[in-house]
Amino acid sequence: MNKNRLQRFLFPALSRRYMLRVVLVAAGAFLFFGYVCIPFRIQGHSMAPTYENGAVNFCFALRYLFSDPSPPDVVAVRLAGTRVMLLKRVVATKGQAVAFRNGFLFVDGRKVAEPYVEKKSDWSLPSRTVKPGHVYVVGDNRSVPIENHQFGQTPTTRIVGVPLW
């Protein structure tokens, strides 16, 4: 009888401790995977061959906590809300002039070597200066016609972070 009374007395305490641990682990996982290391699936071919369609990756959201994005960083750009993001490469920062001539990227009048771009395109775009508080982003897959590609100036406030790999 004494043993049963002791078990009944200890069981609620063990149960409370166990539930507290479960709640703490769940809260920690929610915060970590919701705000620090955000999982996402790559949909589309705009960053091929660097990032393949259908791959799973994590966005490290603390990367630009104390610094700004700079070329040639790959960044996750928030498109709509917090669920839709685009992966793009930063090619220019505020005050720099960006142009495409015969498929080649020019920043401040100098041709930029882009070893991550496999297929050159015939893109041509007149020079434009990046506004303060913005960066110029573009995908690595330049075989897509310029009309079908999402790129250009984006506010740095829309940059969520960087892919982990």
Chimera marker file (.cmm) of the C-alpha trace (Angstrom):
<marker_set name="trace">
<marker id="1" x="0.000" y="0.000" z="0.000" r="1" g="1" b="0" radius="0.5"/>
<marker id="2" x="2.814" y="2.363" z="0.811" r="1" g="1" b="0" radius="0.5"/>
<marker id="3" x="4.423" y="1.674" z="-2.595" r="1" g="1" b="0" radius="0.5"/>
<marker id="4" x="1.218" y="2.518" z="-4.494" r="1" g="1" b="0" radius="0.5"/>
<marker id="5" x="0.791" y="5.733" z="-2.594" r="1" g="1" b="0" radius="0.5"/>
<marker id="6" x="4.382" y="6.710" z="-3.401" r="1" g="1" b="0" radius="0.5"/>
<marker id="7" x="3.915" y="5.899" z="-7.116" r="1" g="1" b="0" radius="0.5"/>
<marker id="8" x="0.726" y="7.984" z="-7.277" r="1" g="1" b="0" radius="0.5"/>
<marker id="9" x="2.562" y="10.803" z="-5.571" r="1" g="1" b="0" radius="0.5"/>
<marker id="10" x="5.595" y="10.670" z="-7.933" r="1" g="1" b="0" radius="0.5"/>
<marker id="11" x="3.787" y="9.982" z="-11.204" r="1" g="1" b="0" radius="0.5"/>
<marker id="12" x="2.147" y="13.421" z="-11.539" r="1" g="1" b="0" radius="0.5"/>
<marker id="13" x="5.501" y="15.108" z="-10.848" r="1" g="1" b="0" radius="0.5"/>
<marker id="14" x="7.249" y="13.014" z="-13.507" r="1" g="1" b="0" radius="0.5"/>
<marker id="15" x="4.399" y="13.670" z="-15.887" r="1" g="1" b="0" radius="0.5"/>
<marker id="16" x="4.602" y="17.428" z="-15.325" r="1" g="1" b="0" radius="0.5"/>
<marker id="17" x="8.365" y="17.436" z="-15.858" r="1" g="1" b="0" radius="0.5"/>
<marker id="18" x="7.995" y="15.373" z="-19.014" r="1" g="1" b="0" radius="0.5"/>
<marker id="19" x="5.280" y="17.675" z="-20.389" r="1" g="1" b="0" radius="0.5"/>
<marker id="20" x="7.385" y="20.727" z="-19.558" r="1" g="1" b="0" radius="0.5"/>
<marker id="21" x="10.282" y="19.258" z="-21.545" r="1" g="1" b="0" radius="0.5"/>
<marker id="22" x="8.016" y="18.454" z="-24.475" r="1" g="1" b="0" radius="0.5"/>
<marker id="23" x="6.631" y="22.006" z="-24.469" r="1" g="1" b="0" radius="0.5"/>
<marker id="24" x="10.115" y="23.543" z="-24.238" r="1" g="1" b="0" radius="0.5"/>
<marker id="25" x="11.480" y="21.381" z="-27.071" r="1" g="1" b="0" radius="0.5"/>
<marker id="26" x="8.438" y="22.145" z="-29.237" r="1" g="1" b="0" radius="0.5"/>
<marker id="27" x="8.736" y="25.892" z="-28.558" r="1" g="1" b="0" radius="0.5"/>
<marker id="28" x="12.466" y="25.818" z="-29.286" r="1" g="1" b="0" radius="0.5"/>
<marker id="29" x="11.926" y="23.927" z="-32.545" r="1" g="1" b="0" radius="0.5"/>
<marker id="30" x="9.146" y="26.334" z="-33.550" r="1" g="1" b="0" radius="0.5"/>
<marker id="31" x="11.375" y="29.356" z="-32.948" r="1" g="1" b="0" radius="0.5"/>
<marker id="32" x="14.474" y="27.805" z="-34.561" r="1" g="1" b="0" radius="0.5"/>
<marker id="33" x="12.761" y="26.485" z="-37.701" r="1" g="1" b="0" radius="0.5"/>
<marker id="34" x="10.342" y="29.407" z="-37.923" r="1" g="1" b="0" radius="0.5"/>
<marker id="35" x="12.730" y="32.329" z="-37.502" r="1" g="1" b="0" radius="0.5"/>
<marker id="36" x="16.385" y="31.230" z="-37.577" r="1" g="1" b="0" radius="0.5"/>
<marker id="37" x="16.745" y="28.298" z="-39.963" r="1" g="1" b="0" radius="0.5"/>
<marker id="38" x="13.661" y="28.303" z="-42.193" r="1" g="1" b="0" radius="0.5"/>
<marker id="39" x="13.125" y="25.150" z="-44.310" r="1" g="1" b="0" radius="0.5"/>
<marker id="40" x="12.041" y="25.628" z="-47.931" r="1" g="1" b="0" radius="0.5"/>
<marker id="41" x="11.705" y="23.705" z="-51.195" r="1" g="1" b="0" radius="0.5"/>
<marker id="42" x="13.178" y="25.165" z="-54.362" r="1" g="1" b="0" radius="0.5"/>
<marker id="43" x="10.544" y="25.459" z="-57.069" r="1" g="1" b="0" radius="0.5"/>
<marker id="44" x="11.647" y="26.574" z="-60.484" r="1" g="1" b="0" radius="0.5"/>
<marker id="45" x="14.777" y="26.699" z="-62.577" r="1" g="1" b="0" radius="0.5"/>
<marker id="46" x="15.878" y="30.326" z="-62.167" r="1" g="1" b="0" radius="0.5"/>
<marker id="47" x="18.966" y="29.389" z="-60.108" r="1" g="1" b="0" radius="0.5"/>
<marker id="48" x="19.964" y="26.282" z="-62.086" r="1" g="1" b="0" radius="0.5"/>
<marker id="49" x="22.580" y="24.793" z="-62.117" r="1" g="1" b="0" radius="0.5"/>
<marker id="50" x="23.550" y="26.199" z="-58.688" r="1" g="1" b="0" radius="0.5"/>
<marker id="51" x="20.244" y="25.135" z="-57.072" r="1" g="1" b="0" radius="0.5"/>
<marker id="52" x="18.075" y="22.475" z="-58.682" r="1" g="1" b="0" radius="0.5"/>
<marker id="53" x="14.281" y="22.438" z="-58.890" r="1" g="1" b="0" radius="0.5"/>
<marker id="54" x="12.701" y="20.345" z="-56.120" r="1" g="1" b="0" radius="0.5"/>
<marker id="55" x="15.688" y="20.440" z="-53.769" r="1" g="1" b="0" radius="0.5"/>
<marker id="56" x="15.153" y="21.106" z="-50.063" r="1" g="1" b="0" radius="0.5"/>
<marker id="57" x="17.279" y="23.645" z="-48.241" r="1" g="1" b="0" radius="0.5"/>
<marker id="58" x="17.274" y="25.888" z="-45.169" r="1" g="1" b="0" radius="0.5"/>
<marker id="59" x="17.358" y="29.678" z="-45.134" r="1" g="1" b="0" radius="0.5"/>
<marker id="60" x="19.672" y="31.038" z="-42.425" r="1" g="1" b="0" radius="0.5"/>
<marker id="61" x="17.847" y="34.198" z="-41.406" r="1" g="1" b="0" radius="0.5"/>
<marker id="62" x="20.521" y="35.643" z="-39.109" r="1" g="1" b="0" radius="0.5"/>
<marker id="63" x="23.171" y="36.059" z="-41.830" r="1" g="1" b="0" radius="0.5"/>
<marker id="64" x="22.487" y="39.744" z="-42.420" r="1" g="1" b="0" radius="0.5"/>
<marker id="65" x="21.750" y="40.726" z="-38.846" r="1" g="1" b="0" radius="0.5"/>
<marker id="66" x="24.919" y="42.865" z="-38.646" r="1" g="1" b="0" radius="0.5"/>
<marker id="67" x="25.935" y="43.172" z="-42.309" r="1" g="1" b="0" radius="0.5"/>
<marker id="68" x="24.443" y="43.867" z="-45.725" r="1" g="1" b="0" radius="0.5"/>
<marker id="69" x="24.259" y="41.524" z="-48.712" r="1" g="1" b="0" radius="0.5"/>
<marker id="70" x="27.008" y="41.902" z="-51.287" r="1" g="1" b="0" radius="0.5"/>
<marker id="71" x="27.913" y="40.302" z="-54.623" r="1" g="1" b="0" radius="0.5"/>
<marker id="72" x="27.982" y="37.344" z="-55.308" r="1" g="1" b="0" radius="0.5"/>
<marker id="73" x="25.801" y="36.275" z="-52.338" r="1" g="1" b="0" radius="0.5"/>
<marker id="74" x="22.790" y="34.062" z="-53.023" r="1" g="1" b="0" radius="0.5"/>
<marker id="75" x="19.841" y="35.360" z="-51.016" r="1" g="1" b="0" radius="0.5"/>
<marker id="76" x="16.256" y="34.376" z="-50.269" r="1" g="1" b="0" radius="0.5"/>
<marker id="77" x="13.976" y="37.280" z="-51.158" r="1" g="1" b="0" radius="0.5"/>
<marker id="78" x="10.516" y="37.452" z="-49.592" r="1" g="1" b="0" radius="0.5"/>
<marker id="79" x="8.055" y="37.846" z="-52.454" r="1" g="1" b="0" radius="0.5"/>
<marker id="80" x="4.677" y="37.685" z="-50.709" r="1" g="1" b="0" radius="0.5"/>
<marker id="81" x="4.122" y="37.252" z="-46.996" r="1" g="1" b="0" radius="0.5"/>
<marker id="82" x="6.586" y="34.965" z="-45.256" r="1" g="1" b="0" radius="0.5"/>
<marker id="83" x="5.854" y="31.774" z="-47.181" r="1" g="1" b="0" radius="0.5"/>
<marker id="84" x="6.842" y="32.666" z="-50.767" r="1" g="1" b="0" radius="0.5"/>
<marker id="85" x="10.541" y="33.365" z="-51.363" r="1" g="1" b="0" radius="0.5"/>
<marker id="86" x="12.755" y="33.608" z="-54.435" r="1" g="1" b="0" radius="0.5"/>
<marker id="87" x="16.391" y="32.531" z="-54.535" r="1" g="1" b="0" radius="0.5"/>
<marker id="88" x="18.480" y="35.097" z="-56.388" r="1" g="1" b="0" radius="0.5"/>
<marker id="89" x="22.106" y="36.198" z="-56.642" r="1" g="1" b="0" radius="0.5"/>
<marker id="90" x="23.131" y="39.709" z="-55.599" r="1" g="1" b="0" radius="0.5"/>
<marker id="91" x="25.062" y="41.316" z="-58.460" r="1" g="1" b="0" radius="0.5"/>
<marker id="92" x="25.163" y="44.971" z="-57.352" r="1" g="1" b="0" radius="0.5"/>
<marker id="93" x="24.560" y="47.149" z="-54.315" r="1" g="1" b="0" radius="0.5"/>
<marker id="94" x="23.402" y="50.741" z="-53.753" r="1" g="1" b="0" radius="0.5"/>
<marker id="95" x="24.906" y="53.326" z="-56.060" r="1" g="1" b="0" radius="0.5"/>
<marker id="96" x="26.283" y="50.828" z="-58.590" r="1" g="1" b="0" radius="0.5"/>
<marker id="97" x="25.220" y="50.903" z="-62.252" r="1" g="1" b="0" radius="0.5"/>
<marker id="98" x="24.012" y="47.568" z="-63.687" r="1" g="1" b="0" radius="0.5"/>
<marker id="99" x="23.606" y="46.682" z="-67.367" r="1" g="1" b="0" radius="0.5"/>
<marker id="100" x="23.386" y="43.595" z="-69.572" r="1" g="1" b="0" radius="0.5"/>
<marker id="101" x="24.991" y="43.675" z="-73.028" r="1" g="1" b="0" radius="0.5"/>
<marker id="102" x="24.796" y="40.665" z="-75.338" r="1" g="1" b="0" radius="0.5"/>
<marker id="103" x="24.214" y="38.409" z="-72.332" r="1" g="1" b="0" radius="0.5"/>
<marker id="104" x="27.099" y="39.706" z="-70.244" r="1" g="1" b="0" radius="0.5"/>
<marker id="105" x="26.676" y="41.508" z="-66.935" r="1" g="1" b="0" radius="0.5"/>
<marker id="106" x="28.347" y="44.888" z="-66.492" r="1" g="1" b="0" radius="0.5"/>
<marker id="107" x="28.582" y="46.632" z="-63.114" r="1" g="1" b="0" radius="0.5"/>
<marker id="108" x="29.888" y="50.198" z="-63.139" r="1" g="1" b="0" radius="0.5"/>
<marker id="109" x="30.948" y="49.705" z="-66.771" r="1" g="1" b="0" radius="0.5"/>
<marker id="110" x="33.126" y="46.644" z="-66.039" r="1" g="1" b="0" radius="0.5"/>
<marker id="111" x="32.292" y="43.183" z="-67.283" r="1" g="1" b="0" radius="0.5"/>
<marker id="112" x="31.679" y="40.799" z="-64.355" r="1" g="1" b="0" radius="0.5"/>
<marker id="113" x="33.050" y="37.252" z="-64.478" r="1" g="1" b="0" radius="0.5"/>
<marker id="114" x="30.207" y="34.893" z="-63.583" r="1" g="1" b="0" radius="0.5"/>
<marker id="115" x="31.528" y="31.318" z="-63.360" r="1" g="1" b="0" radius="0.5"/>
<marker id="116" x="28.223" y="30.153" z="-61.858" r="1" g="1" b="0" radius="0.5"/>
<marker id="117" x="26.314" y="30.976" z="-65.075" r="1" g="1" b="0" radius="0.5"/>
<marker id="118" x="26.523" y="28.023" z="-67.468" r="1" g="1" b="0" radius="0.5"/>
<marker id="119" x="24.491" y="29.193" z="-70.432" r="1" g="1" b="0" radius="0.5"/>
<marker id="120" x="25.072" y="32.718" z="-71.637" r="1" g="1" b="0" radius="0.5"/>
<marker id="121" x="22.098" y="34.568" z="-73.007" r="1" g="1" b="0" radius="0.5"/>
<marker id="122" x="21.442" y="37.406" z="-75.363" r="1" g="1" b="0" radius="0.5"/>
<marker id="123" x="20.076" y="39.650" z="-72.622" r="1" g="1" b="0" radius="0.5"/>
<marker id="124" x="20.413" y="43.371" z="-73.235" r="1" g="1" b="0" radius="0.5"/>
<marker id="125" x="19.304" y="45.904" z="-70.679" r="1" g="1" b="0" radius="0.5"/>
<marker id="126" x="20.277" y="49.572" z="-70.448" r="1" g="1" b="0" radius="0.5"/>
<marker id="127" x="22.285" y="50.756" z="-67.465" r="1" g="1" b="0" radius="0.5"/>
<marker id="128" x="20.383" y="51.496" z="-64.261" r="1" g="1" b="0" radius="0.5"/>
<marker id="129" x="21.633" y="52.663" z="-60.881" r="1" g="1" b="0" radius="0.5"/>
<marker id="130" x="20.724" y="50.744" z="-57.731" r="1" g="1" b="0" radius="0.5"/>
<marker id="131" x="18.792" y="52.913" z="-55.269" r="1" g="1" b="0" radius="0.5"/>
<marker id="132" x="19.859" y="53.306" z="-51.625" r="1" g="1" b="0" radius="0.5"/>
<marker id="133" x="18.458" y="50.552" z="-49.409" r="1" g="1" b="0" radius="0.5"/>
<marker id="134" x="18.248" y="48.170" z="-52.385" r="1" g="1" b="0" radius="0.5"/>
<marker id="135" x="20.345" y="45.480" z="-54.069" r="1" g="1" b="0" radius="0.5"/>
<marker id="136" x="20.148" y="44.225" z="-57.640" r="1" g="1" b="0" radius="0.5"/>
<marker id="137" x="19.361" y="40.497" z="-57.862" r="1" g="1" b="0" radius="0.5"/>
<marker id="138" x="19.202" y="38.070" z="-60.762" r="1" g="1" b="0" radius="0.5"/>
<marker id="139" x="19.022" y="34.292" z="-61.208" r="1" g="1" b="0" radius="0.5"/>
<marker id="140" x="21.874" y="32.129" z="-62.467" r="1" g="1" b="0" radius="0.5"/>
<marker id="141" x="19.845" y="30.511" z="-65.266" r="1" g="1" b="0" radius="0.5"/>
<marker id="142" x="20.202" y="33.060" z="-68.053" r="1" g="1" b="0" radius="0.5"/>
<marker id="143" x="18.970" y="30.701" z="-70.780" r="1" g="1" b="0" radius="0.5"/>
<marker id="144" x="15.454" y="31.884" z="-69.940" r="1" g="1" b="0" radius="0.5"/>
<marker id="145" x="14.341" y="34.882" z="-72.042" r="1" g="1" b="0" radius="0.5"/>
<marker id="146" x="14.657" y="38.172" z="-70.174" r="1" g="1" b="0" radius="0.5"/>
<marker id="147" x="10.879" y="38.715" z="-70.335" r="1" g="1" b="0" radius="0.5"/>
<marker id="148" x="10.261" y="35.477" z="-68.377" r="1" g="1" b="0" radius="0.5"/>
<marker id="149" x="12.803" y="36.155" z="-65.647" r="1" g="1" b="0" radius="0.5"/>
<marker id="150" x="12.093" y="37.855" z="-62.306" r="1" g="1" b="0" radius="0.5"/>
<marker id="151" x="15.017" y="40.096" z="-61.390" r="1" g="1" b="0" radius="0.5"/>
<marker id="152" x="15.929" y="43.658" z="-60.577" r="1" g="1" b="0" radius="0.5"/>
<marker id="153" x="16.184" y="45.972" z="-57.617" r="1" g="1" b="0" radius="0.5"/>
<marker id="154" x="14.791" y="44.712" z="-54.347" r="1" g="1" b="0" radius="0.5"/>
<marker id="155" x="14.730" y="46.417" z="-50.955" r="1" g="1" b="0" radius="0.5"/>
<marker id="156" x="17.172" y="44.906" z="-48.467" r="1" g="1" b="0" radius="0.5"/>
<marker id="157" x="14.262" y="44.660" z="-46.022" r="1" g="1" b="0" radius="0.5"/>
<marker id="158" x="12.775" y="41.896" z="-48.220" r="1" g="1" b="0" radius="0.5"/>
<marker id="159" x="15.878" y="39.727" z="-47.939" r="1" g="1" b="0" radius="0.5"/>
<marker id="160" x="15.157" y="36.900" z="-45.507" r="1" g="1" b="0" radius="0.5"/>
<marker id="161" x="18.614" y="35.305" z="-45.409" r="1" g="1" b="0" radius="0.5"/>
<marker id="162" x="20.893" y="32.904" z="-47.271" r="1" g="1" b="0" radius="0.5"/>
<marker id="163" x="20.531" y="29.233" z="-48.166" r="1" g="1" b="0" radius="0.5"/>
<marker id="164" x="22.727" y="27.024" z="-46.005" r="1" g="1" b="0" radius="0.5"/>
<marker id="165" x="24.162" y="25.074" z="-48.944" r="1" g="1" b="0" radius="0.5"/>
<link id1="1" id2="2" r="1" g="1" b="0" radius="0.2"/>
<link id1="2" id2="3" r="1" g="1" b="0" radius="0.2"/>
<link id1="3" id2="4" r="1" g="1" b="0" radius="0.2"/>
<link id1="4" id2="5" r="1" g="1" b="0" radius="0.2"/>
<link id1="5" id2="6" r="1" g="1" b="0" radius="0.2"/>
<link id1="6" id2="7" r="1" g="1" b="0" radius="0.2"/>
<link id1="7" id2="8" r="1" g="1" b="0" radius="0.2"/>
<link id1="8" id2="9" r="1" g="1" b="0" radius="0.2"/>
<link id1="9" id2="10" r="1" g="1" b="0" radius="0.2"/>
<link id1="10" id2="11" r="1" g="1" b="0" radius="0.2"/>
<link id1="11" id2="12" r="1" g="1" b="0" radius="0.2"/>
<link id1="12" id2="13" r="1" g="1" b="0" radius="0.2"/>
<link id1="13" id2="14" r="1" g="1" b="0" radius="0.2"/>
<link id1="14" id2="15" r="1" g="1" b="0" radius="0.2"/>
<link id1="15" id2="16" r="1" g="1" b="0" radius="0.2"/>
<link id1="16" id2="17" r="1" g="1" b="0" radius="0.2"/>
<link id1="17" id2="18" r="1" g="1" b="0" radius="0.2"/>
<link id1="18" id2="19" r="1" g="1" b="0" radius="0.2"/>
<link id1="19" id2="20" r="1" g="1" b="0" radius="0.2"/>
<link id1="20" id2="21" r="1" g="1" b="0" radius="0.2"/>
<link id1="21" id2="22" r="1" g="1" b="0" radius="0.2"/>
<link id1="22" id2="23" r="1" g="1" b="0" radius="0.2"/>
<link id1="23" id2="24" r="1" g="1" b="0" radius="0.2"/>
<link id1="24" id2="25" r="1" g="1" b="0" radius="0.2"/>
<link id1="25" id2="26" r="1" g="1" b="0" radius="0.2"/>
<link id1="26" id2="27" r="1" g="1" b="0" radius="0.2"/>
<link id1="27" id2="28" r="1" g="1" b="0" radius="0.2"/>
<link id1="28" id2="29" r="1" g="1" b="0" radius="0.2"/>
<link id1="29" id2="30" r="1" g="1" b="0" radius="0.2"/>
<link id1="30" id2="31" r="1" g="1" b="0" radius="0.2"/>
<link id1="31" id2="32" r="1" g="1" b="0" radius="0.2"/>
<link id1="32" id2="33" r="1" g="1" b="0" radius="0.2"/>
<link id1="33" id2="34" r="1" g="1" b="0" radius="0.2"/>
<link id1="34" id2="35" r="1" g="1" b="0" radius="0.2"/>
<link id1="35" id2="36" r="1" g="1" b="0" radius="0.2"/>
<link id1="36" id2="37" r="1" g="1" b="0" radius="0.2"/>
<link id1="37" id2="38" r="1" g="1" b="0" radius="0.2"/>
<link id1="38" id2="39" r="1" g="1" b="0" radius="0.2"/>
<link id1="39" id2="40" r="1" g="1" b="0" radius="0.2"/>
<link id1="40" id2="41" r="1" g="1" b="0" radius="0.2"/>
<link id1="41" id2="42" r="1" g="1" b="0" radius="0.2"/>
<link id1="42" id2="43" r="1" g="1" b="0" radius="0.2"/>
<link id1="43" id2="44" r="1" g="1" b="0" radius="0.2"/>
<link id1="44" id2="45" r="1" g="1" b="0" radius="0.2"/>
<link id1="45" id2="46" r="1" g="1" b="0" radius="0.2"/>
<link id1="46" id2="47" r="1" g="1" b="0" radius="0.2"/>
<link id1="47" id2="48" r="1" g="1" b="0" radius="0.2"/>
<link id1="48" id2="49" r="1" g="1" b="0" radius="0.2"/>
<link id1="49" id2="50" r="1" g="1" b="0" radius="0.2"/>
<link id1="50" id2="51" r="1" g="1" b="0" radius="0.2"/>
<link id1="51" id2="52" r="1" g="1" b="0" radius="0.2"/>
<link id1="52" id2="53" r="1" g="1" b="0" radius="0.2"/>
<link id1="53" id2="54" r="1" g="1" b="0" radius="0.2"/>
<link id1="54" id2="55" r="1" g="1" b="0" radius="0.2"/>
<link id1="55" id2="56" r="1" g="1" b="0" radius="0.2"/>
<link id1="56" id2="57" r="1" g="1" b="0" radius="0.2"/>
<link id1="57" id2="58" r="1" g="1" b="0" radius="0.2"/>
<link id1="58" id2="59" r="1" g="1" b="0" radius="0.2"/>
<link id1="59" id2="60" r="1" g="1" b="0" radius="0.2"/>
<link id1="60" id2="61" r="1" g="1" b="0" radius="0.2"/>
<link id1="61" id2="62" r="1" g="1" b="0" radius="0.2"/>
<link id1="62" id2="63" r="1" g="1" b="0" radius="0.2"/>
<link id1="63" id2="64" r="1" g="1" b="0" radius="0.2"/>
<link id1="64" id2="65" r="1" g="1" b="0" radius="0.2"/>
<link id1="65" id2="66" r="1" g="1" b="0" radius="0.2"/>
<link id1="66" id2="67" r="1" g="1" b="0" radius="0.2"/>
<link id1="67" id2="68" r="1" g="1" b="0" radius="0.2"/>
<link id1="68" id2="69" r="1" g="1" b="0" radius="0.2"/>
<link id1="69" id2="70" r="1" g="1" b="0" radius="0.2"/>
<link id1="70" id2="71" r="1" g="1" b="0" radius="0.2"/>
<link id1="71" id2="72" r="1" g="1" b="0" radius="0.2"/>
<link id1="72" id2="73" r="1" g="1" b="0" radius="0.2"/>
<link id1="73" id2="74" r="1" g="1" b="0" radius="0.2"/>
<link id1="74" id2="75" r="1" g="1" b="0" radius="0.2"/>
<link id1="75" id2="76" r="1" g="1" b="0" radius="0.2"/>
<link id1="76" id2="77" r="1" g="1" b="0" radius="0.2"/>
<link id1="77" id2="78" r="1" g="1" b="0" radius="0.2"/>
<link id1="78" id2="79" r="1" g="1" b="0" radius="0.2"/>
<link id1="79" id2="80" r="1" g="1" b="0" radius="0.2"/>
<link id1="80" id2="81" r="1" g="1" b="0" radius="0.2"/>
<link id1="81" id2="82" r="1" g="1" b="0" radius="0.2"/>
<link id1="82" id2="83" r="1" g="1" b="0" radius="0.2"/>
<link id1="83" id2="84" r="1" g="1" b="0" radius="0.2"/>
<link id1="84" id2="85" r="1" g="1" b="0" radius="0.2"/>
<link id1="85" id2="86" r="1" g="1" b="0" radius="0.2"/>
<link id1="86" id2="87" r="1" g="1" b="0" radius="0.2"/>
<link id1="87" id2="88" r="1" g="1" b="0" radius="0.2"/>
<link id1="88" id2="89" r="1" g="1" b="0" radius="0.2"/>
<link id1="89" id2="90" r="1" g="1" b="0" radius="0.2"/>
<link id1="90" id2="91" r="1" g="1" b="0" radius="0.2"/>
<link id1="91" id2="92" r="1" g="1" b="0" radius="0.2"/>
<link id1="92" id2="93" r="1" g="1" b="0" radius="0.2"/>
<link id1="93" id2="94" r="1" g="1" b="0" radius="0.2"/>
<link id1="94" id2="95" r="1" g="1" b="0" radius="0.2"/>
<link id1="95" id2="96" r="1" g="1" b="0" radius="0.2"/>
<link id1="96" id2="97" r="1" g="1" b="0" radius="0.2"/>
<link id1="97" id2="98" r="1" g="1" b="0" radius="0.2"/>
<link id1="98" id2="99" r="1" g="1" b="0" radius="0.2"/>
<link id1="99" id2="100" r="1" g="1" b="0" radius="0.2"/>
<link id1="100" id2="101" r="1" g="1" b="0" radius="0.2"/>
<link id1="101" id2="102" r="1" g="1" b="0" radius="0.2"/>
<link id1="102" id2="103" r="1" g="1" b="0" radius="0.2"/>
<link id1="103" id2="104" r="1" g="1" b="0" radius="0.2"/>
<link id1="104" id2="105" r="1" g="1" b="0" radius="0.2"/>
<link id1="105" id2="106" r="1" g="1" b="0" radius="0.2"/>
<link id1="106" id2="107" r="1" g="1" b="0" radius="0.2"/>
<link id1="107" id2="108" r="1" g="1" b="0" radius="0.2"/>
<link id1="108" id2="109" r="1" g="1" b="0" radius="0.2"/>
<link id1="109" id2="110" r="1" g="1" b="0" radius="0.2"/>
<link id1="110" id2="111" r="1" g="1" b="0" radius="0.2"/>
<link id1="111" id2="112" r="1" g="1" b="0" radius="0.2"/>
<link id1="112" id2="113" r="1" g="1" b="0" radius="0.2"/>
<link id1="113" id2="114" r="1" g="1" b="0" radius="0.2"/>
<link id1="114" id2="115" r="1" g="1" b="0" radius="0.2"/>
<link id1="115" id2="116" r="1" g="1" b="0" radius="0.2"/>
<link id1="116" id2="117" r="1" g="1" b="0" radius="0.2"/>
<link id1="117" id2="118" r="1" g="1" b="0" radius="0.2"/>
<link id1="118" id2="119" r="1" g="1" b="0" radius="0.2"/>
<link id1="119" id2="120" r="1" g="1" b="0" radius="0.2"/>
<link id1="120" id2="121" r="1" g="1" b="0" radius="0.2"/>
<link id1="121" id2="122" r="1" g="1" b="0" radius="0.2"/>
<link id1="122" id2="123" r="1" g="1" b="0" radius="0.2"/>
<link id1="123" id2="124" r="1" g="1" b="0" radius="0.2"/>
<link id1="124" id2="125" r="1" g="1" b="0" radius="0.2"/>
<link id1="125" id2="126" r="1" g="1" b="0" radius="0.2"/>
<link id1="126" id2="127" r="1" g="1" b="0" radius="0.2"/>
<link id1="127" id2="128" r="1" g="1" b="0" radius="0.2"/>
<link id1="128" id2="129" r="1" g="1" b="0" radius="0.2"/>
<link id1="129" id2="130" r="1" g="1" b="0" radius="0.2"/>
<link id1="130" id2="131" r="1" g="1" b="0" radius="0.2"/>
<link id1="131" id2="132" r="1" g="1" b="0" radius="0.2"/>
<link id1="132" id2="133" r="1" g="1" b="0" radius="0.2"/>
<link id1="133" id2="134" r="1" g="1" b="0" radius="0.2"/>
<link id1="134" id2="135" r="1" g="1" b="0" radius="0.2"/>
<link id1="135" id2="136" r="1" g="1" b="0" radius="0.2"/>
<link id1="136" id2="137" r="1" g="1" b="0" radius="0.2"/>
<link id1="137" id2="138" r="1" g="1" b="0" radius="0.2"/>
<link id1="138" id2="139" r="1" g="1" b="0" radius="0.2"/>
<link id1="139" id2="140" r="1" g="1" b="0" radius="0.2"/>
<link id1="140" id2="141" r="1" g="1" b="0" radius="0.2"/>
<link id1="141" id2="142" r="1" g="1" b="0" radius="0.2"/>
<link id1="142" id2="143" r="1" g="1" b="0" radius="0.2"/>
<link id1="143" id2="144" r="1" g="1" b="0" radius="0.2"/>
<link id1="144" id2="145" r="1" g="1" b="0" radius="0.2"/>
<link id1="145" id2="146" r="1" g="1" b="0" radius="0.2"/>
<link id1="146" id2="147" r="1" g="1" b="0" radius="0.2"/>
<link id1="147" id2="148" r="1" g="1" b="0" radius="0.2"/>
<link id1="148" id2="149" r="1" g="1" b="0" radius="0.2"/>
<link id1="149" id2="150" r="1" g="1" b="0" radius="0.2"/>
<link id1="150" id2="151" r="1" g="1" b="0" radius="0.2"/>
<link id1="151" id2="152" r="1" g="1" b="0" radius="0.2"/>
<link id1="152" id2="153" r="1" g="1" b="0" radius="0.2"/>
<link id1="153" id2="154" r="1" g="1" b="0" radius="0.2"/>
<link id1="154" id2="155" r="1" g="1" b="0" radius="0.2"/>
<link id1="155" id2="156" r="1" g="1" b="0" radius="0.2"/>
<link id1="156" id2="157" r="1" g="1" b="0" radius="0.2"/>
<link id1="157" id2="158" r="1" g="1" b="0" radius="0.2"/>
<link id1="158" id2="159" r="1" g="1" b="0" radius="0.2"/>
<link id1="159" id2="160" r="1" g="1" b="0" radius="0.2"/>
<link id1="160" id2="161" r="1" g="1" b="0" radius="0.2"/>
<link id1="161" id2="162" r="1" g="1" b="0" radius="0.2"/>
<link id1="162" id2="163" r="1" g="1" b="0" radius="0.2"/>
<link id1="163" id2="164" r="1" g="1" b="0" radius="0.2"/>
<link id1="164" id2="165" r="1" g="1" b="0" radius="0.2"/>
</marker_set>
